[in-house]
Amino acid sequence: MTEQKKQGHQKRMQQVKENVDKRIDNAQEERGILIVITGNGKGKTTSGFGTVARAVGHGLNAAVAQFIKGNWACGERSLLENAGVKFSVMATGFTWETQDKEKDTKAAQKVWQQCLLMLQDNNIDVVLLDEITYMIAYKYLDLDEVITALNSRPKNQHVIITGRGCHRAIIDLADTVSEVQSVKHAFDSGIKAQQGIDW
């Protein structure tokens, strides 16, 4: 690399550093954030659990509510319960398997009552509401009630919401929104979902 290229690179990196430093200086507010991980791709729940694991690794207290997938063996639950993470699990499985709206609604409401306690607890730093987007879309949970609970939570509590088709009102309320898009999925090629990788 010539001296001129080295100097050019250094100048560009210095500008990047100045821009990053300025953004860091401007971001001084401290409060809990609402994170939404939505979209049709694989990895939304995985991302939510990754954030919970990170938080626990830093000594924060976390709680998880699992809608939809609750009757599956869950590697994340097995690991995180041993680290003191509280779980509330719907435990009915996928709604297209139960095909019983009344039963699913009751199960969702039961878990939601636990969520309300989590969202009022000053001792819980991070709450993961896994797959709650489906509960709102299917009207098992009331959107306005969910939004009220999110707005009323402790100031420094972080909440992560996962699931496809997140309601626009929650996206608008959120501080951080990531949309996971599917480019390819092994299942579409006839490859079986595998324990430890897919769940």
C-alpha positions, 0 to 999 in steps of 0.5 A: 500500500502506498503512503498516499493510500495509507493516508487516504484510508486513515483520513476516511477512518478518522471521519468515521470515528468522529461520526460515531463519537458524535452519535455516542455523545448525543445518545445520553438518555437512559431508560428501558427500550422496547425492541420488536423483532418481526418478519417472516424469516428464521431467527426472531425467537433466537435473537430475543433469547440471545438478548436475554442471555446477554442480559443475564450474563451482565447480571440483569434479571430477566423473565420470559413469556412463551406463546405458541411454541410452549409444548415443545422441548425448548433448549433456551428454557432449559438453559436459562431457567438454570440461570434464574430466568422466570418462564411463563409458558402457554403450553398449547402448541401451534394454534393450527394444531389445536384448532380450538380458539376458545381453549387457545384464548384462555391459555393466552389470557393465563400467560398474559396475566403473568406478563402483566406481573412481569411488566409491573415488577421493578426487579425484572430488567428484561422481559421477552414476550415471545410470539405475542404478535400472533396473540394480538393478530388472532385477537386472543389478547387486546391490543390496547391492553398490551400497549397500556401495559408496555407504556406503564412498565417500570422506566428502566425495564427493557421489553423484547417482542418477537413474532411475525406480523407485528401490529403497526401500533406496537412498531410505532411505539417501539424504540428498535425494530428489526425485520427478519426476512427469509432468503432461503430455509432448509425446511422448504427444501424438505430438510427436517427441523432439527433439535438444537438448531431449529428449536 
